[in-house]
Structures are given as C-alpha cells and as structure tokens.
Amino acid sequence: MPGIAEDRISDLTASVIKRWLAEFTERHCQQWGIPTSRRRLVGWDPAALDWRPFDVHLPYNPSDGSPILLAPLNLLRRLPWINYSDYYRTAYAPLVLPPGRSGRAVAKQDVLAYNRAHFDTVRSYVAEREAAADVCAPDPLFTPLRLTTIAKKVKEIKALPTGRTDGADKKFEDRAFDVLSSALYPELDLAGQQERTISGAHIRDVIFHNDGKTPFLTDLRDLYGARQLVFELKNVAELDTEHVNQLHRYLDDEDMGRLGILVARHPPKASVQRNIIDLHSSKRRAVLCLDDSDLDLMVALLDSGRRPIEALRKKYVEFTRLLPK
C-alpha cells in the first residue's frame, strides 16, 4: 500500500498492542526499581473491540517528562518477517524481471499494479513466509564478527608486543574489545566502553549486561550482584597486585557488582593470585584473569560448535577451587 512502509507498520502495531507493552513496562520497572509516573493512555481493548483509555505507571524522559514504553528483545526486528523488500527480491523480481535486469529498481507503484493483477503471487509469497515462521528470530541489535575474523584478531593480539611501543596497547584494546564483544554474544550483551584515569594511566573497560542467560551467569548475579560485568584490558607483560587493586576498587555492590575480569597477555604469577584470593576472603569480591590462551580457547569453542562463554565459566571454576574451604 502506498505510504505504508516498515516504520509505519511498526507504529501501527505498537498502537494496537500498547496496553500489553504498557503492562510489560510497568512490571519490569517495578522489578528493577526504575522511577515511574502515573499516565493515562489510549489503547485497543480486545474484549470491547474498541479504543479505551487506561492508567499505567511508566518511566519517563528526564528532559521533557514524556512517557517511555519498553519492548522485549524477542519482538524486535529491523524488518517484519513479511515485508516488501523481501517480496520484491524473492518473489516479484524472479517472475517479472528479465535476466540481467534484476538489479534495476522498479517503481513501487508498478509493483503494486502487478500485485493487483496477480494476487496469487502475493498469496503464495505470504504462505511460504508463514510456513517458515519457526525460523523467524529477532534481528540482533549487535551483529557479531564471523569466526574467521575473530580468529584473525586473536592471532594479531598474540603477535603484539606488550607495553605501549608503537601503540601496541591501543591495538590490543581494540582487538580484544572486538573479540570479547563478538565471542561472548549473545550470552552477554555489550553495554559499552569507557576509559578511566588512575595515576595518570588510561584504563580501558568493556562493560557487558548480564541478564542471567545461562545458569552460570545467573550464579554470578546471585552470588556477586553482577548485573554488569566489567572487563579491564591491559597489554602488560605481567600483572601485578596494583592492577588487581585498581579493578577491585572499581567494583561495588550498587553498580558493577562484586566481580570483574582482567584481560592481560599471560596468567598471573602466584603472588598476584594469592592477593586475589585474599581480597575475596576479606571483601567477598572476585577478580578473574584471562590471557591469550583463553582467547584461543574461545576461538576453539566457536569452531567446535560450543559457546565461548564456557571459557569464562572454566576460569571461574578454577578460581573457586583456589578459595579456602
């Protein structure tokens, strides 16, 4: 239909399911303690088959006070499963356009005129898409790198010298960020990057949301309040106790939780590992240490069809075995 594209379809759909979205939003705001205010909206009432007002408590934009509706990730797609672009490419063009012309765009009005005269083509396309609905999954808001690209970046990391020579520290941080954000997705959703300055040194952090998508990650949330996981990237030849203490001071109960991960080039020496255990015994805060071999393991797990999050779980299990009984 002219003037009805994907964005308009999503707007129309949101209007029809507004009451359900409002209840979903209110429920999750209560769960996570998000501030809300009482609002009156108008939504579709399926029982009355009419548009009716309803009251709900919603979060709001702090700048202008406008209400916000949340949507579950598994409903989000860049395009509807049945959409014009896919129809044009898979159904219309092969039937109508002559060989060699499939790349030339046909005006949408002309396609609509064809559809009115050949509605069986549209009906067949819709039937095929509906039959394949079981493979319709939400488009990720983040697209991970392919295995070959991840493996290449790990190889580049291992070839880097430690320290800052020729920008090696920045190259390490960039490549480690790419590897971790792709390899640990979708179990961990990337929240972002930030830099901190401690004693004149810039510290690169990679922060992930932990929604407890595996039993292991749920355990980290329950035991350490780790709703977010911070990975500190350090291209050093050897971790020392100050590196651990820096990350340890950054962990807290309210924001980051009490578990963080140091990503360096080599495993920590025995004295550093003892310091990590002592800090856990006194403060109940945990620090895990990943190195080049763990990035290799993530690639191997991906290549074998397993999930790289298992490399992080392995490191955590090894850490717990070092704790005093």
C-alpha positions in Angstrom: 0.0 0.0 0.0 1.5 3.4 -0.9 2.7 5.4 2.1 2.8 2.3 4.3 6.3 1.2 4.9 8.1 -0.7 7.7 8.2 2.2 10.1 4.5 2.9 9.7 3.7 -0.8 10.2 5.7 -0.8 13.5 3.9 2.3 14.6 0.5 0.8 13.9 1.5 -2.4 15.6 2.7 -0.6 18.7 -0.6 1.3 18.9 -2.6 -1.9 18.8 -0.6 -3.7 21.5 0.0 -0.5 23.5 -1.8 -1.8 26.6 0.3 -5.0 26.6 3.5 -3.0 26.2 2.5 -0.7 29.0 1.9 -3.6 31.4 5.2 -5.2 30.3 7.0 -1.9 31.0 5.3 -1.3 34.4 6.1 -4.9 35.5 9.8 -4.5 34.7 10.1 -1.1 36.2 8.8 -2.5 39.4 11.3 -5.4 39.2 14.3 -3.1 38.7 13.3 -0.1 40.7 13.0 2.3 37.7 11.2 5.6 38.6 7.8 5.9 37.1 4.9 8.3 37.0 1.2 7.7 36.5 0.0 8.2 32.9 -3.3 7.8 31.0 -3.0 6.3 27.6 -5.5 5.1 25.0 -5.1 1.6 23.7 -7.1 -1.2 21.9 -9.3 -3.2 24.2 -9.8 -6.6 22.5 -12.7 -7.5 24.8 -14.7 -4.4 24.0 -13.4 -4.2 20.4 -12.8 -0.5 20.9 -10.1 2.0 21.8 -10.3 2.7 25.5 -8.3 4.8 28.0 -6.3 3.1 30.7 -4.0 4.2 33.5 -0.4 2.9 34.0 2.8 3.8 35.7 5.6 4.4 33.1 9.2 5.6 33.1 9.8 9.0 31.6 12.3 11.0 29.7 14.1 13.2 32.3 14.5 16.0 29.8 10.8 16.6 28.8 8.9 14.1 31.0 7.5 12.2 28.1 6.5 8.6 28.9 8.5 5.6 27.7 7.4 2.2 26.6 9.7 -0.8 26.7 9.6 -3.7 24.4 11.0 -7.3 24.9 14.1 -8.0 22.7 12.4 -11.1 21.2 9.9 -8.9 19.4 12.4 -6.6 17.7 13.3 -6.9 14.1 14.7 -4.4 11.6 12.1 -5.6 9.1 8.8 -7.5 9.5 9.1 -11.2 8.6 6.8 -10.5 5.7 8.0 -7.3 4.0 8.1 -5.5 0.7 11.9 -5.7 0.2 12.0 -9.4 0.7 8.9 -9.9 -1.5 10.5 -7.8 -4.3 13.8 -9.7 -4.2 12.5 -13.3 -3.8 9.0 -13.3 -5.5 8.5 -10.4 -7.8 11.9 -10.0 -9.5 12.5 -13.6 -10.4 9.0 -13.9 -12.0 8.7 -10.5 -13.7 12.1 -9.0 -14.5 14.0 -10.4 -17.5 17.5 -11.8 -17.0 20.1 -9.1 -16.5 17.6 -6.5 -15.2 17.0 -7.9 -11.7 19.3 -5.2 -10.2 17.3 -2.3 -11.7 14.7 -1.0 -9.3 11.0 -1.0 -10.4 8.8 1.8 -9.1 6.7 0.6 -6.2 3.5 1.8 -7.9 4.3 -0.6 -10.8 4.9 -3.5 -8.4 1.5 -2.7 -6.7 -0.2 -2.7 -10.1 1.3 -6.1 -10.8 0.2 -7.4 -7.4 -3.4 -6.3 -8.0 -3.5 -8.3 -11.3 -1.6 -11.3 -10.0 -2.6 -11.6 -6.4 -1.8 -15.3 -6.5 1.9 -14.3 -6.4 1.4 -12.3 -3.2 -0.7 -15.1 -1.7 2.0 -17.7 -2.5 4.7 -15.5 -1.0 2.8 -14.9 2.2 2.0 -18.6 2.6 5.7 -19.5 2.2 6.8 -17.0 4.8 4.1 -18.1 7.2 5.2 -21.7 6.8 8.8 -20.7 7.6 7.7 -18.7 10.7 9.6 -21.1 13.0 12.9 -19.7 11.8 11.8 -16.1 12.3 14.1 -14.8 15.0 14.7 -11.2 16.3 17.4 -9.3 14.5 20.2 -8.7 16.9 20.9 -5.1 17.9 24.5 -6.1 17.7 26.0 -8.2 14.8 28.9 -10.4 16.0 32.0 -10.9 13.9 32.4 -14.2 12.0 34.6 -16.9 13.4 37.3 -16.3 10.8 37.5 -12.6 11.7 37.6 -13.4 15.4 40.4 -15.9 14.9 42.4 -13.4 12.9 42.1 -10.8 15.6 43.2 -13.2 18.3 46.2 -14.1 16.1 47.0 -10.4 15.8 46.8 -9.9 19.5 49.3 -12.8 20.1 51.7 -11.1 17.7 51.6 -7.8 19.5 54.5 -6.8 21.9 53.4 -6.0 25.4 53.6 -2.4 26.6 52.9 0.8 24.6 55.5 0.6 21.9 54.1 1.8 18.5 50.7 1.9 20.1 50.6 -1.8 20.9 48.4 -1.1 24.0 45.7 0.6 21.9 45.9 -2.1 19.2 45.5 -4.7 22.0 42.5 -2.9 23.5 40.8 -2.5 20.1 41.3 -6.2 19.1 40.4 -7.6 22.5 37.2 -5.5 22.5 36.2 -6.9 19.1 36.9 -10.5 20.2 35.1 -10.3 23.5 32.1 -8.4 22.3 31.5 -11.0 19.5 32.6 -14.2 21.2 30.6 -13.7 24.3 27.4 -12.6 22.4 24.5 -13.4 22.9 25.1 -14.7 26.5 26.5 -11.3 27.4 25.1 -8.2 25.8 27.6 -5.4 25.1 26.8 -2.3 27.3 29.7 -0.2 26.1 33.2 1.0 26.6 34.7 3.7 28.9 38.0 5.0 29.9 39.2 5.7 33.4 42.3 7.6 34.5 44.2 6.1 37.5 47.5 7.6 38.5 47.8 9.2 35.0 47.2 5.9 33.2 44.2 5.4 31.0 42.3 2.2 31.8 40.0 0.7 29.1 36.9 -1.0 30.4 34.5 -3.1 28.4 31.1 -3.5 30.2 28.5 -6.2 29.5 25.0 -6.5 30.7 24.4 -9.8 32.4 20.8 -10.9 32.1 21.5 -14.4 33.5 21.0 -16.2 30.2 22.8 -19.3 31.4 22.9 -21.0 34.9 26.5 -19.9 35.3 25.7 -16.2 34.6 22.7 -16.4 36.9 25.0 -17.7 39.6 27.3 -14.7 39.2 24.3 -12.4 39.5 23.1 -14.1 42.7 26.5 -14.5 44.4 28.2 -11.3 43.4 25.3 -8.9 42.3 27.0 -8.9 38.9 24.2 -7.4 36.8 27.0 -5.9 34.8 30.4 -7.4 34.1 33.4 -5.2 33.7 36.5 -6.4 31.7 39.6 -4.4 32.1 42.1 -4.6 29.2 45.8 -4.5 30.0 48.6 -5.1 27.5 51.2 -5.8 30.1 53.9 -8.5 30.2 53.0 -9.3 33.8 50.0 -8.5 36.0 50.9 -7.1 39.4 49.0 -6.5 42.6 48.3 -2.9 41.7 46.4 -3.9 38.6 44.2 -6.2 40.7 43.7 -3.5 43.3 42.7 -0.9 40.7 39.9 -3.2 39.4 39.0 -4.2 42.9 38.4 -0.5 43.9 36.2 -0.1 40.9 33.8 -2.9 42.0 30.9 -2.1 44.2 27.6 -3.6 45.3 25.3 -0.9 43.7 26.6 -0.5 40.1 29.1 -3.1 38.9 28.6 -5.8 41.4 31.5 -7.6 43.1 33.1 -9.5 40.2 35.4 -8.2 37.5 37.7 -9.6 34.8 41.3 -8.7 34.0 42.3 -9.4 30.4 46.1 -9.5 30.0 48.7 -11.4 28.0 49.8 -14.0 30.4 48.5 -15.8 33.5 49.1 -14.0 36.8 52.0 -15.1 38.9 51.5 -16.9 42.2 51.8 -13.8 44.4 49.2 -11.9 42.4 46.8 -14.9 42.5 47.3 -15.0 46.3 46.4 -11.4 46.5 43.2 -12.1 44.5 42.2 -14.9 46.9 43.0 -12.7 50.0 40.8 -9.9 48.6 37.9 -12.4 48.1 38.3 -13.7 51.6 38.2 -10.2 53.2 35.7 -8.4 50.8 33.9 -11.2 49.0 34.9 -9.6 45.7 36.2 -11.7 42.9 38.7 -11.0 40.1 39.1 -13.4 37.2 42.2 -13.2 34.9 42.0 -14.1 31.2 45.1 -14.3 28.9 46.0 -15.1 25.3 45.3 -18.8 25.9 41.8 -18.1 27.0 41.1 -16.1 23.7 42.5 -19.1 21.8 40.1 -21.3 23.8 37.1 -19.1 22.8 38.0 -19.5 19.1 38.4 -23.3 19.5 35.0 -23.5 21.3 33.3 -21.5 18.5 35.0 -23.7 15.9 33.7 -26.8 17.6 30.1 -25.5 17.8 30.3 -24.8 21.5 29.8 -21.4 23.1 32.9 -19.3 24.2 31.1 -18.3 27.4 32.3 -21.7 28.6 35.9 -20.3 28.6 34.8 -17.8 31.2 32.9 -20.5 33.2 36.1 -22.6 33.2 38.1 -19.7 34.6 35.5 -19.1 37.3 35.5 -22.8 38.3 39.3 -22.8 38.5 39.1 -19.6 40.7 36.6 -21.2 43.1 38.9 -24.2 43.6 41.6 -21.9 44.9 39.3 -20.4 47.6 39.9 -21.6 51.2 37.4 -24.3 52.2 
